[in-house]
Amino acid sequence: MYKFLLCWRYLRTRYIALASIISVTLGVATMIVVNSVMAGFTVEMENRIHGILSDVVLESTSLEGMPDAQWHMEQIQAVAGPWIEAMTPTVVVPAMLSFQLPYGSGKWITRPVHLIGIDAATQGQVSDFSKYLQHPENRRQLSWELRHEGYDIRDPQGGRDARQRPQMAGAGWPHRIRRARYEEMLQHSKSSAPEGSSGAHSKSPLSKNSSARTEIRSANPHREQAARNPIRLLHEQPGTEPDRTSATPEASSLKPTSGNDGAASSPLRLASPLPAPEPEAPLQPNSLRSDRQEKATPQPDKDSVVPSLSAGTWAREGEPDDPFAIRMSEQSFDPTRQQHTGAVLGIGLVSFRDAEGDDRFVLLPGDDVKLTFPTAGTPPKAISDTFTIVDLYESKMSEYDSQFVFVPIEKLQELRGMIDPATGARLVSSIQIKLKPGVDGNMVRDLLRAKFRPELYAVFTWRDKQGPLLAAVQMETAILNVLLFLIICVSGFGILAIFFMIVVEKTRDIGILKSLGASSQGVMGIFLSYGLLLGLVGSAAGLVLGLIFVRYINEIADWLGKLTGRPLFDPQIYYFYKIPTIVEPSTVAWIMFGAVLIAVLASVLPALRAAMLQPVESLRYE
C-alpha cells in the first residue's frame, strides 16, 4: 500500500514530472488525430474508387471488345454463380470531348476522355454510380432523357454545409430552351449583317451565304415564313404532318431526296419546309419525316458518304463541308423541343472552383457536346456524334470526374459497329460483376482467371485496378505512424532522465525505507508504478485532447486559415468540403498501450538503481 501512496505523493508534488506527462499527452493526441484523418481519407478514396468499379471485372484485352456478352455472362454464372449478385456489360473506349463555350464566345474546347457505354437499368446494381448523380430522380433510376428541372443546387454529398450552386437551378430543359433561343438570335443577327461590313460578324462563313438564303426564302413562301424562326425548318413536303413518334437521332439527319425520275438528288438538298406549331411541352428526339417520305428517300452510299461533325449532316468524303448546307441541315433539328442521345459527364469536365471554393459551370444539363472516338474495325476510324448532357457525375475523385463520360451502351455499340451483322450479337469491352456481401473477391477472380484465356481476357478486382494508389496511401500512413511514435519515444527518454534525478535526490528516503523493512522489490515497484501512473495520466489526457481536436478539426482549420490568411484545407485540391475523419477504436487502443509501455520501460533502469541501494551506504553521510 505504501508504494501507491508514495507514487501519488510524487505525482502531486514533483512538478518536474509534468513535463513527461505533457510530452506523452501531445504524442498520443497527435497520433490519434493523424490516424483519424488518414483513415478518413483512405475510406473516402476507397468508396469513390469502388463507386465506379464493381467487385470483379472481366475485361477484353482488345479495343474491339468481346463478342456475345450474354454468352460470357452465362459462363461467369456457371463458374461463380453462387457468389454473384448482379452483372452488367459495359463498353469503354478512349475519346475526345468537344464543346463550344456558351453565349456567343465561339471558342471550342477539346479534352481527352474515357467514353463508357453503360446500361442504365443495371449499372446501379453493380456499383454506386447512381449515387453520384445530381438529379434525385436519376439517383433512383437513371434516364437518358433530359429532365425538365429539379437538379440539386447543393452538393448532395456535402449536406447542409455544402455551398450553393445557383447555376444548377435552371439546368435541364429551361437552360436548353434559353440557350437555343439565344443562339437563334445570334445567328439571325449575323445573317442580317450587311455584306462588306467591318464588324466581327462579317468574318463569319455564314454571312457569305446570306444572299443565297434570301433567294431561297423569297422563292418559297413556306420557307420565308419559317425563316422568321430558322430552327423550326422541317424536312417535310407542304401539307404533310410530321411524324413525332420514332425517336431516333439518325432520322433527323439530312438525307438525299428523290426527284421525279427516281434518281437521287444531291445529299445536301433540302425538301420544302413547313413551319411547325408550337408544342405544349418539349418533345424527345424524333424523326421529322413521314413514313412515306422515309421509304422514298434513298440512303446515302456508305462508301462515298461519311458522317460530318455537324449533327444530321452528310458530306462526301474528301470534300469540305459547306457551312451554308450545314446550317440548313441543322435547322431541321429544333433544340427547343428535341434532344440528342443523352450523356452523363464528369463534373470536372464542365466546371471549376474559384478562389472562394464555389463551383462555376461552363456547361449544364441541357447543353450539347460532340464526342469523337474510334470504331471497332481494323484499322479503326474516327467517328463523331452529338450528345445532350442529361446529368453530371461527381464522385469526388478528380481522376474520374475530369475524365469519364457515360452514354447508352446500345448507342455506342451502334456507332462503333460493335454488332455482328450475321447473328445480331453485340460486342462489349468488359463485364462488371457485383458479389454478394462477405464474398472474397480474390477467390472469384482466381476462378475466372482459370476459366478464361489470359491472352484474351483480363480479370481483376477493384482493389487490383487501383492497387498502387491504395498501397501508396497505406505506406504513407505507416511512415507517419513511425515518425510520430518517435515523439512518444522522446517523452520516454525524458521520463528516464527525470527518474534518475529523483533516485539521486531521494537516496536518503530510499535508505530509510529499506532500514524500516522495505524490500528491494518494493522500492523497485515504487518507481515502476510511478512510470505506469505517468503513462496512464498522459495517455488519458492525450485521448481526450485528440478526440476533441478530431471533433472540431474543420472549425480549427477554418480558424487557422483566417489567422494565417491562407486556407489549410483547400477544396480546389481535394474536392472535399470537409476534412474526413474516422476514429478507429483499435487504432486508439494500440496508441495508448504503446504510450504506457514506453513510460514503464523508461522507468525500469532508475527503478533497478534504486533497488540496488544499500541502507548503510544511503545513510552514511546523513
Rosetta blueprint (number, residue, H / E / L):
1 M L
2 Y H
3 K H
4 F H
5 L H
6 L H
7 C H
8 W H
9 R H
10 Y H
11 L H
12 R H
13 T H
14 R L
15 Y L
16 I L
17 A H
18 L H
19 A H
20 S H
21 I H
22 I H
23 S H
24 V H
25 T H
26 L H
27 G H
28 V H
29 A H
30 T H
31 M H
32 I H
33 V H
34 V H
35 N H
36 S H
37 V H
38 M H
39 A H
40 G H
41 F H
42 T H
43 V H
44 E H
45 M H
46 E H
47 N H
48 R H
49 I H
50 H H
51 G H
52 I H
53 L L
54 S L
55 D L
56 V E
57 V E
58 L E
59 E E
60 S E
61 T L
62 S L
63 L L
64 E L
65 G L
66 M E
67 P L
68 D L
69 A H
70 Q H
71 W H
72 H H
73 M H
74 E H
75 Q H
76 I H
77 Q H
78 A H
79 V H
80 A H
81 G H
82 P H
83 W H
84 I E
85 E E
86 A E
87 M E
88 T E
89 P E
90 T E
91 V E
92 V E
93 V E
94 P E
95 A E
96 M E
97 L E
98 S E
99 F E
100 Q E
101 L L
102 P L
103 Y L
104 G L
105 S L
106 G L
107 K L
108 W E
109 I E
110 T E
111 R E
112 P E
113 V E
114 H E
115 L E
116 I E
117 G E
118 I E
119 D L
120 A L
121 A L
122 T L
123 Q H
124 G H
125 Q H
126 V H
127 S L
128 D L
129 F H
130 S H
131 K H
132 Y H
133 L E
134 Q L
135 H L
136 P H
137 E H
138 N H
139 R H
140 R H
141 Q L
142 L L
143 S L
144 W L
145 E L
146 L L
147 R L
148 H L
149 E L
150 G L
151 Y L
152 D L
153 I L
154 R E
155 D L
156 P L
157 Q L
158 G L
159 G H
160 R H
161 D H
162 A L
163 R L
164 Q E
165 R L
166 P H
167 Q H
168 M H
169 A H
170 G H
171 A L
172 G L
173 W H
174 P H
175 H H
176 R H
177 I H
178 R H
179 R H
180 A H
181 R H
182 Y H
183 E H
184 E H
185 M H
186 L H
187 Q H
188 H H
189 S H
190 K H
191 S H
192 S L
193 A L
194 P L
195 E L
196 G L
197 S L
198 S L
199 G L
200 A H
201 H H
202 S H
203 K H
204 S L
205 P L
206 L L
207 S H
208 K H
209 N H
210 S H
211 S H
212 A H
213 R H
214 T H
215 E H
216 I H
217 R H
218 S H
219 A H
220 N L
221 P H
222 H H
223 R H
224 E H
225 Q H
226 A H
227 A L
228 R L
229 N L
230 P H
231 I H
232 R H
233 L L
234 L L
235 H L
236 E L
237 Q L
238 P L
239 G L
240 T L
241 E L
242 P L
243 D L
244 R L
245 T L
246 S L
247 A L
248 T L
249 P H
250 E H
251 A H
252 S H
253 S L
254 L L
255 K L
256 P L
257 T L
258 S E
259 G L
260 N L
261 D L
262 G L
263 A L
264 A E
265 S L
266 S L
267 P L
268 L L
269 R L
270 L L
271 A L
272 S L
273 P L
274 L L
275 P L
276 A L
277 P L
278 E L
279 P L
280 E L
281 A L
282 P L
283 L L
284 Q L
285 P L
286 N L
287 S L
288 L L
289 R L
290 S L
291 D H
292 R H
293 Q H
294 E H
295 K H
296 A H
297 T L
298 P L
299 Q L
300 P L
301 D L
302 K L
303 D L
304 S L
305 V E
306 V E
307 P E
308 S L
309 L L
310 S L
311 A L
312 G L
313 T L
314 W E
315 A E
316 R E
317 E L
318 G L
319 E L
320 P L
321 D L
322 D L
323 P H
324 F H
325 A H
326 I H
327 R H
328 M H
329 S H
330 E H
331 Q L
332 S L
333 F L
334 D L
335 P L
336 T L
337 R L
338 Q L
339 Q L
340 H L
341 T E
342 G E
343 A E
344 V E
345 L E
346 G E
347 I H
348 G H
349 L H
350 V H
351 S E
352 F E
353 R E
354 D L
355 A L
356 E L
357 G L
358 D L
359 D E
360 R E
361 F E
362 V L
363 L L
364 L L
365 P L
366 G L
367 D L
368 D E
369 V E
370 K E
371 L E
372 T E
373 F E
374 P E
375 T L
376 A L
377 G L
378 T L
379 P L
380 P L
381 K L
382 A E
383 I E
384 S E
385 D E
386 T E
387 F E
388 T E
389 I E
390 V E
391 D E
392 L E
393 Y E
394 E L
395 S L
396 K L
397 M L
398 S H
399 E H
400 Y H
401 D H
402 S L
403 Q L
404 F E
405 V E
406 F E
407 V E
408 P E
409 I H
410 E H
411 K H
412 L H
413 Q H
414 E H
415 L H
416 R H
417 G L
418 M L
419 I E
420 D L
421 P L
422 A L
423 T L
424 G L
425 A L
426 R E
427 L L
428 V E
429 S L
430 S E
431 I E
432 Q E
433 I E
434 K E
435 L E
436 K L
437 P L
438 G L
439 V L
440 D L
441 G H
442 N H
443 M H
444 V H
445 R H
446 D H
447 L H
448 L H
449 R H
450 A H
451 K H
452 F L
453 R L
454 P L
455 E L
456 L L
457 Y E
458 A E
459 V E
460 F E
461 T E
462 W H
463 R H
464 D H
465 K H
466 Q L
467 G H
468 P H
469 L H
470 L H
471 A H
472 A H
473 V H
474 Q H
475 M H
476 E H
477 T H
478 A H
479 I H
480 L H
481 N H
482 V H
483 L H
484 L H
485 F H
486 L H
487 I H
488 I H
489 C H
490 V H
491 S H
492 G H
493 F H
494 G H
495 I H
496 L H
497 A H
498 I H
499 F H
500 F H
501 M H
502 I H
503 V H
504 V H
505 E H
506 K L
507 T H
508 R H
509 D H
510 I H
511 G H
512 I H
513 L H
514 K H
515 S H
516 L L
517 G L
518 A L
519 S L
520 S H
521 Q H
522 G H
523 V H
524 M H
525 G H
526 I H
527 F H
528 L H
529 S H
530 Y H
531 G H
532 L H
533 L H
534 L H
535 G H
536 L H
537 V H
538 G H
539 S H
540 A H
541 A H
542 G H
543 L H
544 V H
545 L H
546 G H
547 L H
548 I H
549 F H
550 V H
551 R H
552 Y L
553 I H
554 N H
555 E H
556 I H
557 A H
558 D H
559 W H
560 L H
561 G H
562 K H
563 L H
564 T H
565 G L
566 R L
567 P L
568 L L
569 F L
570 D L
571 P H
572 Q H
573 I H
574 Y H
575 Y L
576 F L
577 Y L
578 K L
579 I L
580 P L
581 T L
582 I L
583 V L
584 E L
585 P H
586 S H
587 T H
588 V H
589 A H
590 W H
591 I H
592 M H
593 F H
594 G H
595 A H
596 V H
597 L H
598 I H
599 A H
600 V H
601 L H
602 A H
603 S L
604 V H
605 L H
606 P H
607 A H
608 L H
609 R H
610 A H
611 A H
612 M L
613 L L
614 Q L
615 P H
616 V H
617 E H
618 S H
619 L H
620 R L
621 Y L
622 E L
